[in-house]
Amino acid sequence: MLSLFFAGAEGIVCLRHGWAIKLRLAVRKVLGGQLFIPPVVLQKYAKETSSLMAADTELNKLLTAREVQVAHLAIRQFSTRAIASELGISERTVKFHVANIFLKTGARSRRQLLNVVQSDKLIAPPTAISVVPRPIAVSSALAASAS
């Protein structure tokens, strides 16, 4: 579910008992400009964000500011297209930055980049969160079309 939040979901509803009421509430909150995210996802987000902030010091010694941005998104498993869109650059530029990141870190893939960063204790290894059956992501565009 954390990947939904990183991808821009503004609301997440788990299909458990009472989901219909929660879905209506989520749509209202998202349309009102608020987030509707389960606490466990927010806690995981806070941990990952603080880990990335701690890693910035070490990454900044090795990479340029833009490469650090690209590395953070790549580690979060954003696609090249999604990174380009998020940063407002071309996919070709993202590929260039990723190649430089690999060269500077010795990684040969995005997965290996995560391992390299973790082994250097730059970012805490991901921890498991409880799996909730079939989450639904609610974005403001989706919520607007539903109302």
N, C-alpha and C positions, 0 to 999 in steps of 0.2 A: 504494500500500500504506500510505502514511502516513495516509491518511484512515481506513483500517481501525483503525489504532492510536489515532487521535484519537477515533474512535467507540466505543472501549472494548474492542476485541479484545485478548485477553490472549495470544494466540498466532497466529502467521502461518507457514504452511508453503507453500513454493513447489513447484509440481508439476514438478520436474526429476527427474533420476535419483536414486534413493534416497529418494523422497518418502514411501514407506510407512513406512520406519523413522523418518523425521523426524516423521511424523504421530503415530505411537505415542509417541514421546518428548515431543512437544508436548502431547499429551493428559495424559500423566503429570505433566509440569511444571505445567500449568495446574491440574490437580486438586490438586497440592501447593502451590498458592498462588503459583507463580512465573510469570514471563513467558517466552514463547518467541518472540522477535522477531528477524528477521535483522539483523545488524550495520548494514547500509546504511540500514535504516529507523530504527534507534536513532540513527545519526549525523545523519540528516536531522531527526529529532525534536529532538535536542540543538541543532542550528543554529536551527531555528524557535523553540524555546523561548527561547534566548538572545537572539534577535532581538526577540521579544515583550517580554522583560524589559527590554531596552534601550529599547524604544518606550514602556514604561510611564511613564517620566519625562515625556516629551512629551505622551502621551495624558492623563496625570493633570492636566496644566495646563489641558487643554481640556474633558475629560469628567469626570463623577462616577465614583466607584469602580465602581458597578454598570454604568454605561455602558461602562466599559473592559472589564469582564468580558464583556458582551454583544458588544462590538466584536470582541474576540479570537475568540469563537466564530463570529461572523458571517463574519469574515475566513477562518476555517478551513472555511467552507461548511457549517456546521451549519444545519439547518432551524430555523424558528421553534419548532416543537414540540420539537426536540432541545435547543435552548437553554433553553426553559422547563423541561424535565425536568432538565437538568443543574444549573440554578440554583435549582430548586424554586420557580419563580414561574409565573404564568399566561401563556398565549400572548399575551393582550391586553397584559400588562405588557411582554413582550418587544417587541411591535410599538410600544408607546409609547417604549421606550428606543431602538429602532432609528430611529424618527422623530426623536428628539432628537439622536441621533448624526449623522444626515444633516443636520439643521439646523445643528449646530455645525461640521461638517466641510465642508459644501457638497456632499457626495456625494448622488447621486440614486438610487443602487442599491448593493447589497452589492459588486458587482464594481468600481464606481467608488470605493467606500470603500477597497478594497484599493489601487487606483491612487493615491488621494489620500494614503494613509498611506505608500505606497512612494515617491511623488514627494517627500514631505517627509522622506524617508530615515529614517522611524520604524521601518520593518521592511524587512529585506533582501528583494529579490525572490526568489520561490521558484526553486530550482535544480532541474534535472532529476535524477532518480535513475534508475539502470538499471532497465529494465522487465523483470520476470520473469513468465513466462507463468502465468496463472491461479492467483493466490494463494488460499489457504484461510484464513479467520479461524477461530480456535478460541477460544471463550469458556468460562468455567467451567460455565455452564448447558449448553452443547452437549457439553462433555467429560463432564459428569456423566450426561447421557442416553445417551452412547455406551458408557459402561462398564457 
